[in-house]
Amino acid sequence: MRRKIFDIMNFIRNNPNEFPEWHNSDTAKLFSPPVFVNKKENKGYWF
């Protein structure tokens, strides 16, 4: 059962033209969080 849900979710995520309402939802944004880029001018920079 868990595998079926995973497959369905991946199908929805990989077909934005078929499921535009999901791809424009707040839930979809949770699957694409912003990516932090480490730059020297950032206050929390580490190397």
PDB file of N, CA, C and O in Angstrom, chain B, residues numbered from 101:
ATOM      1  N   MET B 101       0.816  -1.198   0.000  1.00  0.00           N
ATOM      2  CA  MET B 101       0.000   0.000   0.000  1.00  0.00           C
ATOM      3  C   MET B 101       0.857   1.259   0.000  1.00  0.00           C
ATOM      4  O   MET B 101       0.580   2.206  -0.736  1.00  0.00           O
ATOM      5  N   ARG B 102       1.899   1.266   0.826  1.00  0.00           N
ATOM      6  CA  ARG B 102       2.770   2.440   0.917  1.00  0.00           C
ATOM      7  C   ARG B 102       3.449   2.718  -0.420  1.00  0.00           C
ATOM      8  O   ARG B 102       3.589   3.873  -0.823  1.00  0.00           O
ATOM      9  N   ARG B 103       3.867   1.670  -1.098  1.00  0.00           N
ATOM     10  CA  ARG B 103       4.517   1.822  -2.399  1.00  0.00           C
ATOM     11  C   ARG B 103       3.568   2.411  -3.432  1.00  0.00           C
ATOM     12  O   ARG B 103       3.985   3.222  -4.259  1.00  0.00           O
ATOM     13  N   LYS B 104       2.306   2.021  -3.398  1.00  0.00           N
ATOM     14  CA  LYS B 104       1.316   2.553  -4.339  1.00  0.00           C
ATOM     15  C   LYS B 104       1.134   4.053  -4.141  1.00  0.00           C
ATOM     16  O   LYS B 104       1.057   4.812  -5.107  1.00  0.00           O
ATOM     17  N   ILE B 105       1.067   4.467  -2.891  1.00  0.00           N
ATOM     18  CA  ILE B 105       0.912   5.896  -2.602  1.00  0.00           C
ATOM     19  C   ILE B 105       2.134   6.673  -3.101  1.00  0.00           C
ATOM     20  O   ILE B 105       1.996   7.750  -3.680  1.00  0.00           O
ATOM     21  N   PHE B 106       3.319   6.124  -2.875  1.00  0.00           N
ATOM     22  CA  PHE B 106       4.546   6.749  -3.346  1.00  0.00           C
ATOM     23  C   PHE B 106       4.544   6.877  -4.870  1.00  0.00           C
ATOM     24  O   PHE B 106       4.918   7.919  -5.408  1.00  0.00           O
ATOM     25  N   ASP B 107       4.123   5.818  -5.562  1.00  0.00           N
ATOM     26  CA  ASP B 107       4.062   5.843  -7.030  1.00  0.00           C
ATOM     27  C   ASP B 107       3.046   6.863  -7.541  1.00  0.00           C
ATOM     28  O   ASP B 107       3.307   7.561  -8.521  1.00  0.00           O
ATOM     29  N   ILE B 108       1.903   6.950  -6.889  1.00  0.00           N
ATOM     30  CA  ILE B 108       0.877   7.921  -7.289  1.00  0.00           C
ATOM     31  C   ILE B 108       1.394   9.339  -7.097  1.00  0.00           C
ATOM     32  O   ILE B 108       1.217  10.198  -7.961  1.00  0.00           O
ATOM     33  N   MET B 109       2.033   9.576  -5.959  1.00  0.00           N
ATOM     34  CA  MET B 109       2.574  10.912  -5.680  1.00  0.00           C
ATOM     35  C   MET B 109       3.638  11.299  -6.705  1.00  0.00           C
ATOM     36  O   MET B 109       3.654  12.435  -7.179  1.00  0.00           O
ATOM     37  N   ASN B 110       4.510  10.385  -7.045  1.00  0.00           N
ATOM     38  CA  ASN B 110       5.526  10.659  -8.056  1.00  0.00           C
ATOM     39  C   ASN B 110       4.900  10.906  -9.423  1.00  0.00           C
ATOM     40  O   ASN B 110       5.377  11.752 -10.180  1.00  0.00           O
ATOM     41  N   PHE B 111       3.853  10.184  -9.739  1.00  0.00           N
ATOM     42  CA  PHE B 111       3.168  10.395 -11.016  1.00  0.00           C
ATOM     43  C   PHE B 111       2.597  11.809 -11.085  1.00  0.00           C
ATOM     44  O   PHE B 111       2.724  12.486 -12.105  1.00  0.00           O
ATOM     45  N   ILE B 112       1.975  12.245 -10.009  1.00  0.00           N
ATOM     46  CA  ILE B 112       1.418  13.601  -9.970  1.00  0.00           C
ATOM     47  C   ILE B 112       2.527  14.641 -10.072  1.00  0.00           C
ATOM     48  O   ILE B 112       2.402  15.611 -10.819  1.00  0.00           O
ATOM     49  N   ARG B 113       3.608  14.444  -9.325  1.00  0.00           N
ATOM     50  CA  ARG B 113       4.715  15.400  -9.338  1.00  0.00           C
ATOM     51  C   ARG B 113       5.423  15.460 -10.685  1.00  0.00           C
ATOM     52  O   ARG B 113       5.941  16.513 -11.057  1.00  0.00           O
ATOM     53  N   ASN B 114       5.457  14.360 -11.418  1.00  0.00           N
ATOM     54  CA  ASN B 114       6.173  14.305 -12.695  1.00  0.00           C
ATOM     55  C   ASN B 114       5.305  14.668 -13.896  1.00  0.00           C
ATOM     56  O   ASN B 114       5.780  14.627 -15.031  1.00  0.00           O
ATOM     57  N   ASN B 115       4.047  15.021 -13.666  1.00  0.00           N
ATOM     58  CA  ASN B 115       3.132  15.367 -14.755  1.00  0.00           C
ATOM     59  C   ASN B 115       2.410  16.677 -14.466  1.00  0.00           C
ATOM     60  O   ASN B 115       1.204  16.678 -14.220  1.00  0.00           O
ATOM     61  N   PRO B 116       3.133  17.789 -14.494  1.00  0.00           N
ATOM     62  CA  PRO B 116       2.518  19.077 -14.153  1.00  0.00           C
ATOM     63  C   PRO B 116       1.413  19.502 -15.117  1.00  0.00           C
ATOM     64  O   PRO B 116       0.495  20.218 -14.716  1.00  0.00           O
ATOM     65  N   ASN B 117       1.482  19.079 -16.371  1.00  0.00           N
ATOM     66  CA  ASN B 117       0.435  19.443 -17.326  1.00  0.00           C
ATOM     67  C   ASN B 117      -0.875  18.729 -17.044  1.00  0.00           C
ATOM     68  O   ASN B 117      -1.945  19.240 -17.375  1.00  0.00           O
ATOM     69  N   GLU B 118      -0.805  17.564 -16.441  1.00  0.00           N
ATOM     70  CA  GLU B 118      -1.996  16.799 -16.113  1.00  0.00           C
ATOM     71  C   GLU B 118      -2.619  17.232 -14.791  1.00  0.00           C
ATOM     72  O   GLU B 118      -3.821  17.060 -14.587  1.00  0.00           O
ATOM     73  N   PHE B 119      -1.811  17.793 -13.889  1.00  0.00           N
ATOM     74  CA  PHE B 119      -2.269  18.156 -12.554  1.00  0.00           C
ATOM     75  C   PHE B 119      -1.844  19.579 -12.187  1.00  0.00           C
ATOM     76  O   PHE B 119      -1.136  19.769 -11.198  1.00  0.00           O
ATOM     77  N   PRO B 120      -2.261  20.575 -12.958  1.00  0.00           N
ATOM     78  CA  PRO B 120      -1.814  21.949 -12.694  1.00  0.00           C
ATOM     79  C   PRO B 120      -2.306  22.485 -11.349  1.00  0.00           C
ATOM     80  O   PRO B 120      -1.624  23.296 -10.722  1.00  0.00           O
ATOM     81  N   GLU B 121      -3.481  22.041 -10.900  1.00  0.00           N
ATOM     82  CA  GLU B 121      -3.995  22.542  -9.630  1.00  0.00           C
ATOM     83  C   GLU B 121      -3.109  22.113  -8.459  1.00  0.00           C
ATOM     84  O   GLU B 121      -2.948  22.859  -7.493  1.00  0.00           O
ATOM     85  N   TRP B 122      -2.540  20.921  -8.546  1.00  0.00           N
ATOM     86  CA  TRP B 122      -1.647  20.469  -7.482  1.00  0.00           C
ATOM     87  C   TRP B 122      -0.320  21.222  -7.536  1.00  0.00           C
ATOM     88  O   TRP B 122       0.214  21.615  -6.499  1.00  0.00           O
ATOM     89  N   HIS B 123       0.207  21.422  -8.731  1.00  0.00           N
ATOM     90  CA  HIS B 123       1.508  22.084  -8.885  1.00  0.00           C
ATOM     91  C   HIS B 123       1.464  23.556  -8.498  1.00  0.00           C
ATOM     92  O   HIS B 123       2.508  24.157  -8.242  1.00  0.00           O
ATOM     93  N   ASN B 124       0.284  24.141  -8.452  1.00  0.00           N
ATOM     94  CA  ASN B 124       0.141  25.533  -8.031  1.00  0.00           C
ATOM     95  C   ASN B 124      -0.280  25.653  -6.576  1.00  0.00           C
ATOM     96  O   ASN B 124      -0.562  26.754  -6.102  1.00  0.00           O
ATOM     97  N   SER B 125      -0.328  24.537  -5.864  1.00  0.00           N
ATOM     98  CA  SER B 125      -0.800  24.537  -4.477  1.00  0.00           C
ATOM     99  C   SER B 125       0.341  24.776  -3.488  1.00  0.00           C
ATOM    100  O   SER B 125       1.519  24.658  -3.825  1.00  0.00           O
ATOM    101  N   ASP B 126      -0.047  25.116  -2.256  1.00  0.00           N
ATOM    102  CA  ASP B 126       0.934  25.290  -1.182  1.00  0.00           C
ATOM    103  C   ASP B 126       1.599  23.958  -0.833  1.00  0.00           C
ATOM    104  O   ASP B 126       2.761  23.931  -0.428  1.00  0.00           O
ATOM    105  N   THR B 127       0.869  22.865  -0.988  1.00  0.00           N
ATOM    106  CA  THR B 127       1.432  21.542  -0.707  1.00  0.00           C
ATOM    107  C   THR B 127       2.576  21.228  -1.652  1.00  0.00           C
ATOM    108  O   THR B 127       3.593  20.677  -1.229  1.00  0.00           O
ATOM    109  N   ALA B 128       2.429  21.567  -2.913  1.00  0.00           N
ATOM    110  CA  ALA B 128       3.487  21.310  -3.893  1.00  0.00           C
ATOM    111  C   ALA B 128       4.761  22.065  -3.531  1.00  0.00           C
ATOM    112  O   ALA B 128       5.865  21.573  -3.764  1.00  0.00           O
ATOM    113  N   LYS B 129       4.611  23.255  -2.966  1.00  0.00           N
ATOM    114  CA  LYS B 129       5.781  24.052  -2.573  1.00  0.00           C
ATOM    115  C   LYS B 129       6.595  23.363  -1.482  1.00  0.00           C
ATOM    116  O   LYS B 129       7.802  23.582  -1.378  1.00  0.00           O
ATOM    117  N   LEU B 130       5.953  22.543  -0.679  1.00  0.00           N
ATOM    118  CA  LEU B 130       6.673  21.812   0.362  1.00  0.00           C
ATOM    119  C   LEU B 130       7.649  20.793  -0.218  1.00  0.00           C
ATOM    120  O   LEU B 130       8.622  20.422   0.438  1.00  0.00           O
ATOM    121  N   PHE B 131       7.398  20.345  -1.434  1.00  0.00           N
ATOM    122  CA  PHE B 131       8.268  19.378  -2.094  1.00  0.00           C
ATOM    123  C   PHE B 131       9.422  20.050  -2.833  1.00  0.00           C
ATOM    124  O   PHE B 131      10.308  19.366  -3.346  1.00  0.00           O
ATOM    125  N   SER B 132       9.423  21.370  -2.891  1.00  0.00           N
ATOM    126  CA  SER B 132      10.484  22.124  -3.566  1.00  0.00           C
ATOM    127  C   SER B 132      10.944  23.277  -2.682  1.00  0.00           C
ATOM    128  O   SER B 132      10.714  24.440  -3.016  1.00  0.00           O
ATOM    129  N   PRO B 133      11.583  22.975  -1.573  1.00  0.00           N
ATOM    130  CA  PRO B 133      12.024  24.065  -0.698  1.00  0.00           C
ATOM    131  C   PRO B 133      13.130  24.877  -1.352  1.00  0.00           C
ATOM    132  O   PRO B 133      13.830  24.374  -2.231  1.00  0.00           O
ATOM    133  N   PRO B 134      13.296  26.125  -0.936  1.00  0.00           N
ATOM    134  CA  PRO B 134      14.382  26.941  -1.503  1.00  0.00           C
ATOM    135  C   PRO B 134      15.740  26.330  -1.153  1.00  0.00           C
ATOM    136  O   PRO B 134      15.915  25.748  -0.082  1.00  0.00           O
ATOM    137  N   VAL B 135      16.677  26.470  -2.052  1.00  0.00           N
ATOM    138  CA  VAL B 135      18.013  25.914  -1.862  1.00  0.00           C
ATOM    139  C   VAL B 135      18.941  27.018  -1.373  1.00  0.00           C
ATOM    140  O   VAL B 135      19.025  28.084  -1.983  1.00  0.00           O
ATOM    141  N   PHE B 136      19.633  26.760  -0.274  1.00  0.00           N
ATOM    142  CA  PHE B 136      20.579  27.731   0.266  1.00  0.00           C
ATOM    143  C   PHE B 136      21.892  27.627  -0.509  1.00  0.00           C
ATOM    144  O   PHE B 136      22.422  26.537  -0.720  1.00  0.00           O
ATOM    145  N   VAL B 137      22.400  28.778  -0.922  1.00  0.00           N
ATOM    146  CA  VAL B 137      23.689  28.838  -1.605  1.00  0.00           C
ATOM    147  C   VAL B 137      24.663  29.548  -0.683  1.00  0.00           C
ATOM    148  O   VAL B 137      24.424  30.687  -0.282  1.00  0.00           O
ATOM    149  N   ASN B 138      25.746  28.890  -0.349  1.00  0.00           N
ATOM    150  CA  ASN B 138      26.736  29.423   0.567  1.00  0.00           C
ATOM    151  C   ASN B 138      27.656  30.398  -0.174  1.00  0.00           C
ATOM    152  O   ASN B 138      28.393  30.000  -1.075  1.00  0.00           O
ATOM    153  N   LYS B 139      27.608  31.682   0.213  1.00  0.00           N
ATOM    154  CA  LYS B 139      28.448  32.710  -0.409  1.00  0.00           C
ATOM    155  C   LYS B 139      29.305  33.362   0.664  1.00  0.00           C
ATOM    156  O   LYS B 139      28.893  33.453   1.821  1.00  0.00           O
ATOM    157  N   LYS B 140      30.484  33.813   0.290  1.00  0.00           N
ATOM    158  CA  LYS B 140      31.404  34.406   1.258  1.00  0.00           C
ATOM    159  C   LYS B 140      30.820  35.637   1.937  1.00  0.00           C
ATOM    160  O   LYS B 140      31.153  35.916   3.089  1.00  0.00           O
ATOM    161  N   GLU B 141      29.959  36.376   1.252  1.00  0.00           N
ATOM    162  CA  GLU B 141      29.393  37.584   1.848  1.00  0.00           C
ATOM    163  C   GLU B 141      28.241  37.295   2.819  1.00  0.00           C
ATOM    164  O   GLU B 141      27.758  38.217   3.476  1.00  0.00           O
ATOM    165  N   ASN B 142      27.795  36.046   2.924  1.00  0.00           N
ATOM    166  CA  ASN B 142      26.757  35.684   3.891  1.00  0.00           C
ATOM    167  C   ASN B 142      27.328  35.721   5.313  1.00  0.00           C
ATOM    168  O   ASN B 142      28.483  35.355   5.530  1.00  0.00           O
ATOM    169  N   LYS B 143      26.528  36.157   6.264  1.00  0.00           N
ATOM    170  CA  LYS B 143      26.980  36.252   7.652  1.00  0.00           C
ATOM    171  C   LYS B 143      27.279  34.884   8.251  1.00  0.00           C
ATOM    172  O   LYS B 143      28.151  34.771   9.112  1.00  0.00           O
ATOM    173  N   GLY B 144      26.586  33.859   7.821  1.00  0.00           N
ATOM    174  CA  GLY B 144      26.791  32.516   8.351  1.00  0.00           C
ATOM    175  C   GLY B 144      27.676  31.678   7.448  1.00  0.00           C
ATOM    176  O   GLY B 144      27.557  30.452   7.439  1.00  0.00           O
ATOM    177  N   TYR B 145      28.560  32.308   6.690  1.00  0.00           N
ATOM    178  CA  TYR B 145      29.408  31.594   5.724  1.00  0.00           C
ATOM    179  C   TYR B 145      30.314  30.587   6.411  1.00  0.00           C
ATOM    180  O   TYR B 145      30.886  30.861   7.465  1.00  0.00           O
ATOM    181  N   TRP B 146      30.432  29.444   5.810  1.00  0.00           N
ATOM    182  CA  TRP B 146      31.402  28.436   6.252  1.00  0.00           C
ATOM    183  C   TRP B 146      32.066  27.845   5.019  1.00  0.00           C
ATOM    184  O   TRP B 146      31.503  27.891   3.926  1.00  0.00           O
ATOM    185  N   PHE B 147      33.223  27.306   5.183  1.00  0.00           N
ATOM    186  CA  PHE B 147      33.965  26.751   4.051  1.00  0.00           C
ATOM    187  C   PHE B 147      34.306  25.320   4.250  1.00  0.00           C
ATOM    188  O   PHE B 147      34.932  24.709   3.384  1.00  0.00           O
TER     189      PHE B 147
END
